[in-house]
Amino acid sequence: MHDYIKERTIRIGEHIIETKKTVRVIAKEFGVSKSTVHKDLTERLPEVNPELAKEVKKILDHHKEIRHLRGGEATRRKYKTQLIEEQPVQPQL
């Protein structure tokens, strides 16, 4: 594994522990794909830093547990926004 990949993997691991952000958000911040972040955290990090990997796994497991709630909230906001936009404007008299 190249040194820059090891460094990125450790930086991403430390960042997720500090911020508790999702893989999607971290991918945008680091300018890499979600797949790369996920691979870094689940496959590469245990080889590079097993202790850090255990902490990261706890956070990823938590995100996995609540993902159905996040998805439901996003859908609710989407339809609420659409409903507001579709309402006709009442003429004022």
N, C-alpha and C positions, 0 to 999 in steps of 0.2 A: 504494500500500500504506500502511495506517495505521501511525503511529509505534509503537503498542503491539504490533503484529504484528512489526515489525522488531526491536524490543527483545526480544520473546519468542523470536524466531528466533535471535538472537545468544546469548541466555542459554542456550537449549537446546543450541546448537552447542558453546558453551564447556563446558557441563555434561557432554555426552557425551564430550568429549575428556578431561576431568579424571577421570571415573569409569568410562568404557568400558561403561556400562550399556546394556541393550537399549532399543529404542524403546518396548516395552510398559511397562517399569519407569519410564522417564522420563515417559511419558504420565500414569501414575498420580501421580508426584511433582508434575507441573506442573498436574494437573487438567484435561487436555485429552485428546482421543481419539488413538489410535495413528495414525489417518489424518492428523490435524492435525500431529503430530510429524513424520511421514514427509514430508508436503508441505513443512513448514517446512525440513527438512534437505535435501531433494533439489531443490526448485524455488525456494524463496524465498531460502535462504542463499547460493546462488551469485550472485544479483543483489546482495545486501546486502554480503557479505564473501567474495569468491572464495577467498582464502587459507584462511580458516577452513573453507570448504566442502570444500576438497581434503583436509584432515585428517579431517573428519567422514566423508567418502566412504570413506577407508581403513578406518575402524572399522566402518561399515555393511557394507562388502564382507567384512570378516572375520566379522562376525556371520552374514552370508548363507552363507559357506563352512562354518560349523560348525553351522548350524541343524539339519541332519539328526542330528547327534550329540546336541544338546539335546533334540530331540523323542524320540529313542530312550531317553535317560536318564529323561525324565519318564514315559514309558510303562512302563519297567522298575520305577520306584518305585511307580507306581500299582498294578501287578499284584502286586508284592511286598507292599504294604499290604493289598490285598484278600485275598491268600492267608493272611496272618497273622490277619486278622479272622475268616476262615471256619473256621479250625482249631478243632475241638471242644476244650473244656476237659477235661483228664484229671482224673477224681476222685482225690483223694489218700486213700490208705488208712492 
